[in-house]
Amino acid sequence: MAITSSHVLICRTDNIGDVILTLPIAAYLKQHFPSLKISFLCRAYAAPVVRHCRSIDDVVELESFLDNPDAYFAKANVDTIILAQPNKRLAVIAFKARIRNRIGNARHKLYQMLYCNRRVRFKKGNSELHEAQFNFEFLRPFGLTTIPQLPEIISLYDFDIPEVAEINRLFQAHPFNLILHTKSNGHGREWPIKHYTALAKELGNYPDIQMWLTGSPAEGEWLAEHAKELLQQPNVSNVCGKFTLDQLSSFIKAADGLIASGTGPLHVSAALGQRTLGLFPPTRPMHPGRWAPLGTRAQALSLPISCVGCKGSNAASCDCMENIRPDAVAKIVLQWRQEARSNDAANAPISAGAVQR
Protein backbone atom coordinates (compact mmCIF):
# COMPACT_ATOMS: atom_id res chain seq x y z
CA MET A 1 0.00 0.00 0.00
CA ALA A 2 1.27 3.48 -0.89
CA ILE A 3 2.24 5.61 2.06
CA THR A 4 0.63 8.93 2.94
CA SER A 5 2.74 11.72 4.32
CA SER A 6 2.55 15.35 5.37
CA HIS A 7 6.26 16.10 5.95
CA VAL A 8 9.15 14.37 4.19
CA LEU A 9 12.80 14.78 5.15
CA ILE A 10 15.14 13.93 2.24
CA CYS A 11 18.67 13.16 3.44
CA ARG A 12 21.67 13.64 1.17
CA THR A 13 24.80 14.51 3.10
CA ASP A 14 27.64 13.87 0.63
CA ASN A 15 28.92 16.09 -2.18
CA ILE A 16 27.24 19.04 -3.86
CA GLY A 17 26.90 17.28 -7.22
CA ASP A 18 25.05 14.38 -5.58
CA VAL A 19 22.83 16.87 -3.78
CA ILE A 20 21.96 18.67 -7.01
CA LEU A 21 21.06 15.39 -8.73
CA THR A 22 18.77 14.48 -5.81
CA LEU A 23 16.73 17.70 -5.79
CA PRO A 24 14.45 16.78 -8.75
CA ILE A 25 12.66 14.17 -6.61
CA ALA A 26 11.43 17.01 -4.40
CA ALA A 27 9.79 18.77 -7.35
CA TYR A 28 8.35 15.46 -8.53
CA LEU A 29 6.81 14.83 -5.11
CA LYS A 30 5.35 18.35 -5.12
CA GLN A 31 3.77 17.71 -8.51
CA HIS A 32 1.96 14.65 -7.17
CA PHE A 33 1.35 15.86 -3.61
CA PRO A 34 1.10 19.68 -3.71
CA SER A 35 0.41 20.08 0.01
CA LEU A 36 3.39 17.95 1.07
CA LYS A 37 6.06 19.73 3.10
CA ILE A 38 9.57 18.77 1.99
CA SER A 39 12.69 19.40 4.04
CA PHE A 40 16.21 18.59 2.90
CA LEU A 41 19.05 17.47 5.18
CA CYS A 42 22.53 18.22 3.83
CA ARG A 43 25.93 19.42 4.94
CA ALA A 44 26.25 23.10 5.79
CA TYR A 45 28.51 23.78 2.81
CA ALA A 46 25.80 22.60 0.37
CA ALA A 47 22.89 24.29 2.16
CA PRO A 48 23.10 27.72 0.42
CA VAL A 49 22.34 26.40 -3.05
CA VAL A 50 19.61 24.05 -1.75
CA ARG A 51 17.89 27.05 -0.17
CA HIS A 52 17.45 28.51 -3.66
CA CYS A 53 15.43 25.46 -4.79
CA ARG A 54 11.74 26.39 -4.78
CA SER A 55 10.62 22.80 -4.14
CA ILE A 56 12.36 22.69 -0.77
CA ASP A 57 10.41 24.18 2.14
CA ASP A 58 13.16 23.94 4.74
CA VAL A 59 16.89 23.15 4.70
CA VAL A 60 18.38 21.32 7.67
CA GLU A 61 22.13 21.47 8.13
CA LEU A 62 23.61 18.14 9.17
CA GLU A 63 26.07 19.59 11.64
CA SER A 64 23.42 21.35 13.74
CA PHE A 65 20.95 18.48 13.31
CA LEU A 66 23.40 16.01 14.84
CA ASP A 67 23.77 18.21 17.92
CA ASN A 68 20.22 17.31 18.96
CA PRO A 69 18.21 15.22 16.47
CA ASP A 70 15.53 14.49 19.10
CA ALA A 71 14.81 18.19 19.44
CA TYR A 72 14.49 18.58 15.68
CA PHE A 73 12.09 15.66 15.29
CA ALA A 74 10.05 16.80 18.29
CA LYS A 75 9.32 20.12 16.57
CA ALA A 76 9.31 19.23 12.87
CA ASN A 77 6.60 16.54 12.79
CA VAL A 78 8.47 14.58 10.13
CA ASP A 79 6.57 11.41 9.29
CA THR A 80 8.72 10.19 6.38
CA ILE A 81 12.48 10.12 5.94
CA ILE A 82 14.24 9.26 2.67
CA LEU A 83 17.82 8.07 3.08
CA ALA A 84 18.86 8.93 -0.46
CA GLN A 85 22.42 8.05 0.50
CA PRO A 86 23.32 5.13 2.83
CA ASN A 87 24.07 6.54 6.28
CA LYS A 88 23.93 4.20 9.24
CA ARG A 89 23.93 6.95 11.83
CA LEU A 90 20.92 8.66 10.27
CA ALA A 91 19.14 5.32 9.84
CA VAL A 92 19.56 4.55 13.55
CA ILE A 93 18.45 8.06 14.53
CA ALA A 94 15.29 7.79 12.43
CA PHE A 95 14.54 4.34 13.87
CA LYS A 96 14.94 5.54 17.46
CA ALA A 97 12.83 8.62 16.72
CA ARG A 98 10.08 6.27 15.48
CA ILE A 99 9.64 8.08 12.19
CA ARG A 100 6.66 6.32 10.68
CA ASN A 101 8.06 5.80 7.17
CA ARG A 102 11.79 5.17 6.85
CA ILE A 103 12.80 4.70 3.21
CA GLY A 104 16.18 3.22 2.26
CA ASN A 105 17.82 0.95 -0.28
CA ALA A 106 17.84 -2.44 1.44
CA ARG A 107 19.97 -3.95 -1.31
CA HIS A 108 22.81 -1.56 -0.66
CA LYS A 109 23.51 -2.00 3.06
CA LEU A 110 22.36 -4.64 5.57
CA TYR A 111 21.56 -2.03 8.22
CA GLN A 112 18.95 -0.57 5.87
CA MET A 113 17.09 -3.87 6.28
CA LEU A 114 17.20 -3.45 10.05
CA TYR A 115 16.29 0.21 10.43
CA CYS A 116 14.18 1.00 7.35
CA ASN A 117 10.60 -0.22 7.15
CA ARG A 118 9.76 1.07 3.65
CA ARG A 119 12.52 -0.60 1.70
CA VAL A 120 13.39 -0.23 -1.94
CA ARG A 121 15.86 -2.52 -3.68
CA PHE A 122 18.04 -1.51 -6.59
CA LYS A 123 21.63 -1.96 -7.66
CA LYS A 124 23.51 0.58 -9.73
CA GLY A 125 26.22 -1.72 -11.08
CA ASN A 126 25.99 -1.91 -14.85
CA SER A 127 22.65 -0.11 -15.05
CA GLU A 128 22.13 2.30 -17.93
CA LEU A 129 20.36 4.78 -15.66
CA HIS A 130 21.77 8.20 -14.89
CA GLU A 131 22.59 8.94 -11.25
CA ALA A 132 19.63 11.34 -11.06
CA GLN A 133 17.27 8.58 -12.20
CA PHE A 134 18.31 6.24 -9.40
CA ASN A 135 16.97 8.73 -6.86
CA PHE A 136 13.44 8.18 -8.14
CA GLU A 137 13.61 4.60 -6.88
CA PHE A 138 13.11 6.04 -3.39
CA LEU A 139 9.64 7.26 -4.38
CA ARG A 140 8.19 3.80 -4.96
CA PRO A 141 6.67 3.64 -1.45
CA PHE A 142 4.58 6.69 -2.43
CA GLY A 143 3.13 4.71 -5.33
CA LEU A 144 5.33 6.57 -7.82
CA THR A 145 6.86 3.70 -9.75
CA THR A 146 7.89 5.42 -13.00
CA ILE A 147 11.50 6.45 -13.50
CA PRO A 148 11.36 9.69 -15.54
CA GLN A 149 13.42 10.17 -18.65
CA LEU A 150 16.23 12.73 -18.46
CA PRO A 151 14.35 15.56 -20.28
CA GLU A 152 11.59 15.34 -17.67
CA ILE A 153 14.11 15.38 -14.83
CA ILE A 154 15.75 18.48 -16.33
CA SER A 155 12.37 20.23 -16.33
CA LEU A 156 12.05 19.59 -12.58
CA TYR A 157 14.91 21.92 -11.64
CA ASP A 158 13.41 25.09 -10.16
CA PHE A 159 16.09 27.37 -8.76
CA ASP A 160 15.70 31.03 -7.96
CA ILE A 161 19.24 32.41 -7.93
CA PRO A 162 19.57 36.10 -7.00
CA GLU A 163 21.52 38.59 -9.09
CA VAL A 164 24.53 40.19 -7.43
CA ALA A 165 25.34 43.71 -8.58
CA GLU A 166 29.08 43.31 -7.97
CA ILE A 167 29.19 40.21 -10.16
CA ASN A 168 27.23 41.91 -12.93
CA ARG A 169 29.68 44.82 -12.86
CA LEU A 170 32.59 42.37 -13.01
CA PHE A 171 31.18 40.78 -16.16
CA GLN A 172 30.09 43.99 -17.91
CA ALA A 173 33.59 44.70 -19.18
CA HIS A 174 33.59 41.50 -21.24
CA PRO A 175 31.01 40.47 -23.85
CA PHE A 176 31.50 36.72 -23.20
CA ASN A 177 32.44 35.38 -19.77
CA LEU A 178 33.53 31.75 -19.55
CA ILE A 179 34.10 29.94 -16.25
CA LEU A 180 36.79 27.26 -16.09
CA HIS A 181 36.49 25.08 -12.99
CA THR A 182 39.75 23.22 -13.46
CA LYS A 183 39.88 21.04 -10.33
CA SER A 184 37.45 18.49 -8.87
CA ASN A 185 38.57 18.14 -5.24
CA GLY A 186 39.30 14.50 -6.05
CA HIS A 187 35.74 13.75 -7.16
CA GLY A 188 36.38 13.17 -10.86
CA ARG A 189 39.01 12.65 -13.53
CA GLU A 190 40.40 16.04 -14.47
CA TRP A 191 41.23 17.57 -17.82
CA PRO A 192 44.99 18.37 -17.83
CA ILE A 193 45.97 21.90 -16.86
CA LYS A 194 48.10 22.14 -20.00
CA HIS A 195 44.90 21.70 -22.03
CA TYR A 196 43.19 24.55 -20.17
CA THR A 197 46.27 26.64 -20.99
CA ALA A 198 46.08 25.66 -24.66
CA LEU A 199 42.36 26.48 -24.65
CA ALA A 200 43.03 29.92 -23.15
CA LYS A 201 45.68 30.61 -25.78
CA GLU A 202 43.39 29.56 -28.63
CA LEU A 203 40.50 31.64 -27.32
CA GLY A 204 42.92 34.53 -26.93
CA ASN A 205 42.29 35.14 -30.64
CA TYR A 206 38.84 36.40 -29.64
CA PRO A 207 39.27 39.53 -27.49
CA ASP A 208 35.64 39.49 -26.34
CA ILE A 209 36.10 36.19 -24.44
CA GLN A 210 37.27 36.41 -20.83
CA MET A 211 37.95 33.29 -18.76
CA TRP A 212 37.47 33.04 -14.99
CA LEU A 213 39.11 30.34 -12.90
CA THR A 214 36.93 29.21 -10.00
CA GLY A 215 37.66 26.80 -7.17
CA SER A 216 38.40 26.57 -3.47
CA PRO A 217 41.22 28.53 -1.79
CA ALA A 218 43.30 25.33 -1.75
CA GLU A 219 42.69 24.81 -5.47
CA GLY A 220 43.72 28.40 -6.07
CA GLU A 221 46.98 27.72 -4.27
CA TRP A 222 47.50 24.59 -6.39
CA LEU A 223 46.99 26.60 -9.56
CA ALA A 224 49.42 29.27 -8.38
CA GLU A 225 52.08 26.59 -8.03
CA HIS A 226 51.29 24.30 -10.95
CA ALA A 227 49.51 26.46 -13.55
CA LYS A 228 51.65 29.59 -13.81
CA GLU A 229 51.39 29.76 -17.60
CA LEU A 230 47.59 29.57 -17.46
CA LEU A 231 47.44 32.33 -14.84
CA GLN A 232 49.70 34.51 -16.96
CA GLN A 233 47.32 34.56 -19.93
CA PRO A 234 45.87 38.07 -20.41
CA ASN A 235 42.37 36.68 -20.97
CA VAL A 236 42.33 34.68 -17.70
CA SER A 237 41.26 35.93 -14.25
CA ASN A 238 41.77 33.87 -11.11
CA VAL A 239 38.87 34.12 -8.62
CA CYS A 240 39.51 30.87 -6.74
CA GLY A 241 38.50 31.21 -3.10
CA LYS A 242 36.78 34.54 -3.69
CA PHE A 243 33.18 33.31 -3.43
CA THR A 244 30.96 31.43 -1.01
CA LEU A 245 28.84 28.71 -2.63
CA ASP A 246 25.92 31.13 -2.56
CA GLN A 247 27.94 33.75 -4.42
CA LEU A 248 29.41 31.16 -6.78
CA SER A 249 25.89 30.14 -7.80
CA SER A 250 25.12 33.75 -8.74
CA PHE A 251 28.49 33.98 -10.51
CA ILE A 252 27.70 30.87 -12.57
CA LYS A 253 24.19 32.08 -13.35
CA ALA A 254 25.44 35.46 -14.59
CA ALA A 255 28.22 34.05 -16.80
CA ASP A 256 27.92 32.85 -20.40
CA GLY A 257 29.20 29.30 -19.93
CA LEU A 258 31.12 26.88 -17.72
CA ILE A 259 33.58 24.05 -18.40
CA ALA A 260 34.56 21.45 -15.80
CA SER A 261 35.08 17.76 -15.23
CA GLY A 262 32.80 15.75 -12.93
CA THR A 263 32.45 18.10 -9.96
CA GLY A 264 29.75 19.95 -8.03
CA PRO A 265 29.85 23.31 -9.85
CA LEU A 266 29.38 21.46 -13.14
CA HIS A 267 26.02 20.13 -11.92
CA VAL A 268 25.07 23.46 -10.37
CA SER A 269 25.72 25.17 -13.70
CA ALA A 270 23.67 22.66 -15.66
CA ALA A 271 20.77 22.79 -13.20
CA LEU A 272 20.67 26.60 -13.44
CA GLY A 273 20.23 26.36 -17.22
CA GLN A 274 23.71 27.72 -17.96
CA ARG A 275 25.71 26.66 -21.02
CA THR A 276 27.68 23.80 -19.51
CA LEU A 277 30.30 21.42 -20.85
CA GLY A 278 31.34 18.40 -18.78
CA LEU A 279 34.57 16.56 -19.65
CA PHE A 280 34.49 12.86 -18.78
CA PRO A 281 36.29 9.56 -19.29
CA PRO A 282 34.13 6.91 -20.98
CA THR A 283 34.90 4.41 -18.20
CA ARG A 284 32.23 3.09 -15.83
CA PRO A 285 31.19 4.28 -13.32
CA MET A 286 32.70 7.70 -14.15
CA HIS A 287 31.21 7.91 -17.64
CA PRO A 288 28.75 10.58 -18.79
CA GLY A 289 25.95 8.02 -19.05
CA ARG A 290 25.98 8.02 -15.25
CA TRP A 291 27.21 11.53 -14.42
CA ALA A 292 26.61 13.88 -17.36
CA PRO A 293 25.41 17.34 -16.34
CA LEU A 294 21.63 17.69 -16.69
CA GLY A 295 20.32 20.96 -18.01
CA THR A 296 18.60 22.59 -20.95
CA ARG A 297 21.97 23.82 -22.25
CA ALA A 298 24.29 21.16 -20.84
CA GLN A 299 26.42 18.69 -22.76
CA ALA A 300 29.25 16.24 -22.14
CA LEU A 301 32.38 15.45 -24.11
CA SER A 302 34.02 12.04 -23.87
CA LEU A 303 36.03 9.66 -26.01
CA PRO A 304 34.37 6.41 -27.19
CA ILE A 305 36.96 3.99 -25.76
CA SER A 306 38.67 3.87 -22.36
CA CYS A 307 42.41 4.02 -22.03
CA VAL A 308 44.39 1.01 -20.76
CA GLY A 309 44.03 0.53 -17.00
CA CYS A 310 41.56 3.38 -16.71
CA LYS A 311 39.01 1.68 -14.44
CA GLY A 312 41.52 0.60 -11.82
CA SER A 313 43.48 3.84 -11.79
CA ASN A 314 43.32 6.32 -8.93
CA ALA A 315 45.10 9.00 -10.94
CA ALA A 316 43.60 12.49 -11.07
CA SER A 317 43.76 12.34 -14.86
CA CYS A 318 44.34 9.71 -17.55
CA ASP A 319 44.75 9.28 -21.29
CA CYS A 320 40.95 9.38 -21.67
CA MET A 321 41.05 12.98 -20.48
CA GLU A 322 44.41 13.77 -22.12
CA ASN A 323 42.96 12.86 -25.52
CA ILE A 324 40.04 15.30 -25.29
CA ARG A 325 41.69 17.92 -27.45
CA PRO A 326 41.62 21.65 -26.63
CA ASP A 327 40.54 22.50 -30.17
CA ALA A 328 37.42 20.32 -29.75
CA VAL A 329 36.53 22.22 -26.58
CA ALA A 330 37.30 25.57 -28.22
CA LYS A 331 34.94 24.70 -31.06
CA ILE A 332 32.08 24.27 -28.58
CA VAL A 333 32.94 27.53 -26.81
CA LEU A 334 32.92 29.40 -30.11
CA GLN A 335 29.49 27.93 -30.87
CA TRP A 336 28.32 29.26 -27.50
CA ARG A 337 29.87 32.64 -28.33
CA GLN A 338 28.02 32.80 -31.63
CA GLU A 339 24.78 31.85 -29.93
CA ALA A 340 25.28 34.55 -27.29
CA ARG A 341 26.08 37.16 -29.96
CA SER A 342 22.95 36.19 -31.89
CA ASN A 343 20.83 36.44 -28.75
CA ASP A 344 22.31 39.83 -27.92
CA ALA A 345 21.58 41.09 -31.43
CA ALA A 346 18.01 39.79 -31.29
CA ASN A 347 17.41 41.46 -27.93
CA ALA A 348 19.09 44.77 -28.76
CA PRO A 349 16.68 47.74 -28.70
CA ILE A 350 15.90 49.30 -32.06
CA SER A 351 17.15 52.89 -32.26
CA ALA A 352 14.66 55.65 -32.99
CA GLY A 353 16.10 56.23 -36.46
CA ALA A 354 16.26 52.59 -37.47
CA VAL A 355 14.02 51.28 -40.20
CA GLN A 356 12.30 48.00 -39.40
CA ARG A 357 12.13 45.58 -42.32
URDA-V768753 format. One record per backbone hydrogen bond with DSSP energy under -0.5 kcal/mol. NH is the residue of the N-H (numbers start at 1). CO is the residue of the C=O. E is the energy in kcal/mol with one decimal. If there is no record, write none. Layout:
nh=NH co=CO e=E
nh=NH co=CO e=E
This chain:
nh=3 co=141 e=-2.9
nh=8 co=37 e=-2.8
nh=9 co=80 e=-2.7
nh=10 co=8 e=-0.6
nh=10 co=39 e=-2.7
nh=11 co=82 e=-2.9
nh=12 co=10 e=-0.6
nh=12 co=41 e=-2.7
nh=19 co=15 e=-2.1
nh=20 co=16 e=-2.7
nh=21 co=17 e=-2.0
nh=22 co=18 e=-0.7
nh=22 co=19 e=-1.1
nh=23 co=19 e=-1.4
nh=25 co=22 e=-1.6
nh=26 co=23 e=-1.7
nh=27 co=23 e=-1.1
nh=28 co=24 e=-2.1
nh=29 co=25 e=-2.1
nh=30 co=26 e=-2.2
nh=31 co=27 e=-2.0
nh=32 co=28 e=-1.5
nh=33 co=29 e=-2.9
nh=36 co=33 e=-2.1
nh=37 co=6 e=-2.4
nh=39 co=8 e=-3.1
nh=40 co=58 e=-2.3
nh=41 co=10 e=-3.3
nh=42 co=40 e=-0.6
nh=42 co=60 e=-2.2
nh=46 co=43 e=-1.2
nh=47 co=43 e=-1.1
nh=48 co=44 e=-0.6
nh=49 co=46 e=-0.6
nh=50 co=46 e=-1.4
nh=51 co=47 e=-2.2
nh=52 co=49 e=-0.9
nh=53 co=50 e=-2.0
nh=54 co=52 e=-0.6
nh=54 co=158 e=-2.7
nh=56 co=53 e=-1.5
nh=57 co=38 e=-2.7
nh=57 co=55 e=-0.6
nh=58 co=38 e=-1.1
nh=60 co=40 e=-3.0
nh=61 co=59 e=-0.5
nh=62 co=42 e=-3.0
nh=65 co=61 e=-2.4
nh=66 co=62 e=-2.7
nh=67 co=63 e=-0.5
nh=67 co=64 e=-0.6
nh=68 co=64 e=-0.8
nh=68 co=65 e=-1.1
nh=72 co=68 e=-1.6
nh=73 co=69 e=-2.6
nh=74 co=70 e=-2.0
nh=75 co=71 e=-1.3
nh=75 co=72 e=-0.6
nh=76 co=72 e=-2.6
nh=77 co=73 e=-1.1
nh=79 co=7 e=-1.9
nh=80 co=7 e=-1.6
nh=81 co=101 e=-2.7
nh=82 co=9 e=-2.6
nh=83 co=81 e=-0.6
nh=83 co=103 e=-2.9
nh=84 co=11 e=-1.1
nh=84 co=82 e=-1.5
nh=91 co=87 e=-2.3
nh=92 co=88 e=-2.6
nh=93 co=89 e=-2.3
nh=94 co=90 e=-2.6
nh=95 co=91 e=-2.0
nh=96 co=92 e=-2.8
nh=97 co=93 e=-2.0
nh=98 co=95 e=-1.2
nh=99 co=94 e=-2.0
nh=101 co=79 e=-2.2
nh=102 co=100 e=-0.6
nh=103 co=81 e=-3.0
nh=103 co=101 e=-0.6
nh=104 co=118 e=-0.9
nh=106 co=104 e=-1.1
nh=106 co=120 e=-2.4
nh=107 co=120 e=-0.6
nh=108 co=105 e=-1.3
nh=109 co=105 e=-1.1
nh=112 co=109 e=-1.0
nh=113 co=109 e=-0.6
nh=113 co=110 e=-1.4
nh=114 co=110 e=-1.1
nh=115 co=111 e=-2.5
nh=116 co=112 e=-1.8
nh=117 co=102 e=-0.7
nh=118 co=102 e=-2.3
nh=120 co=104 e=-2.4
nh=127 co=124 e=-3.4
nh=131 co=290 e=-2.5
nh=133 co=130 e=-0.8
nh=134 co=130 e=-1.4
nh=135 co=131 e=-0.9
nh=136 co=133 e=-1.4
nh=137 co=134 e=-1.8
nh=138 co=135 e=-1.2
nh=139 co=136 e=-1.5
nh=140 co=137 e=-1.4
nh=142 co=139 e=-1.5
nh=143 co=140 e=-2.4
nh=144 co=139 e=-1.5
nh=145 co=143 e=-1.0
nh=148 co=146 e=-0.7
nh=152 co=149 e=-0.8
nh=153 co=149 e=-1.9
nh=154 co=150 e=-2.6
nh=155 co=151 e=-1.5
nh=156 co=152 e=-0.5
nh=156 co=153 e=-1.4
nh=157 co=154 e=-1.3
nh=160 co=52 e=-2.4
nh=162 co=160 e=-0.5
nh=165 co=163 e=-0.5
nh=168 co=164 e=-2.3
nh=169 co=165 e=-2.4
nh=170 co=166 e=-1.7
nh=171 co=167 e=-1.9
nh=172 co=168 e=-1.4
nh=173 co=169 e=-0.6
nh=174 co=171 e=-2.1
nh=176 co=208 e=-2.2
nh=178 co=176 e=-0.6
nh=178 co=210 e=-3.0
nh=179 co=257 e=-2.8
nh=180 co=212 e=-2.8
nh=181 co=179 e=-0.6
nh=181 co=259 e=-2.6
nh=182 co=180 e=-1.0
nh=187 co=184 e=-1.8
nh=190 co=316 e=-3.3
nh=195 co=192 e=-1.1
nh=196 co=192 e=-1.4
nh=197 co=193 e=-2.3
nh=198 co=194 e=-2.2
nh=199 co=195 e=-2.6
nh=200 co=196 e=-2.6
nh=201 co=197 e=-2.2
nh=202 co=198 e=-2.4
nh=203 co=199 e=-2.8
nh=204 co=200 e=-0.9
nh=205 co=202 e=-1.4
nh=206 co=203 e=-2.1
nh=207 co=205 e=-0.6
nh=209 co=206 e=-2.3
nh=210 co=176 e=-2.8
nh=210 co=208 e=-0.6
nh=211 co=235 e=-3.1
nh=212 co=178 e=-2.6
nh=213 co=237 e=-3.1
nh=214 co=180 e=-1.6
nh=214 co=212 e=-0.6
nh=220 co=216 e=-2.2
nh=221 co=217 e=-2.0
nh=222 co=218 e=-2.0
nh=223 co=219 e=-2.4
nh=224 co=220 e=-2.1
nh=225 co=221 e=-1.4
nh=226 co=222 e=-2.9
nh=227 co=223 e=-2.7
nh=231 co=227 e=-2.3
nh=232 co=228 e=-1.3
nh=233 co=230 e=-1.4
nh=236 co=233 e=-1.7
nh=237 co=211 e=-2.8
nh=239 co=213 e=-2.5
nh=239 co=237 e=-0.7
nh=241 co=215 e=-2.9
nh=242 co=239 e=-2.0
nh=248 co=244 e=-2.9
nh=249 co=245 e=-2.2
nh=250 co=246 e=-1.4
nh=251 co=247 e=-2.5
nh=252 co=248 e=-2.9
nh=253 co=249 e=-2.3
nh=254 co=250 e=-2.1
nh=255 co=251 e=-1.1
nh=255 co=252 e=-0.5
nh=256 co=177 e=-2.8
nh=257 co=177 e=-0.7
nh=258 co=275 e=-1.8
nh=259 co=179 e=-2.4
nh=260 co=277 e=-2.0
nh=261 co=181 e=-0.6
nh=262 co=189 e=-0.6
nh=263 co=261 e=-1.5
nh=266 co=263 e=-0.9
nh=267 co=263 e=-1.2
nh=267 co=264 e=-0.6
nh=268 co=264 e=-2.2
nh=269 co=265 e=-2.7
nh=270 co=266 e=-2.1
nh=271 co=267 e=-2.3
nh=272 co=268 e=-1.7
nh=273 co=270 e=-1.6
nh=274 co=269 e=-2.1
nh=276 co=297 e=-2.0
nh=277 co=258 e=-2.5
nh=278 co=299 e=-2.5
nh=279 co=260 e=-2.0
nh=280 co=278 e=-0.5
nh=280 co=301 e=-2.3
nh=286 co=283 e=-1.7
nh=287 co=283 e=-0.7
nh=290 co=287 e=-1.5
nh=291 co=287 e=-1.9
nh=292 co=288 e=-2.4
nh=295 co=293 e=-0.6
nh=298 co=295 e=-1.2
nh=299 co=276 e=-2.1
nh=301 co=278 e=-3.0
nh=310 co=307 e=-1.7
nh=313 co=309 e=-0.6
nh=313 co=310 e=-1.1
nh=321 co=318 e=-0.6
nh=322 co=318 e=-2.7
nh=323 co=319 e=-2.3
nh=324 co=321 e=-1.5
nh=325 co=323 e=-1.0
nh=328 co=325 e=-0.8
nh=329 co=325 e=-1.5
nh=330 co=326 e=-2.9
nh=331 co=327 e=-1.8
nh=332 co=328 e=-1.2
nh=333 co=329 e=-2.2
nh=334 co=330 e=-2.6
nh=335 co=331 e=-1.5
nh=336 co=332 e=-2.3
nh=337 co=333 e=-2.7
nh=338 co=334 e=-2.2
nh=339 co=335 e=-2.3
nh=340 co=336 e=-2.9
nh=341 co=337 e=-2.6
nh=342 co=338 e=-2.4
nh=343 co=339 e=-2.4
nh=344 co=340 e=-2.6
nh=345 co=341 e=-2.3
nh=346 co=342 e=-2.2
nh=347 co=343 e=-1.9
nh=348 co=344 e=-0.8
nh=348 co=345 e=-0.5
nh=354 co=351 e=-1.7
nh=356 co=354 e=-0.6
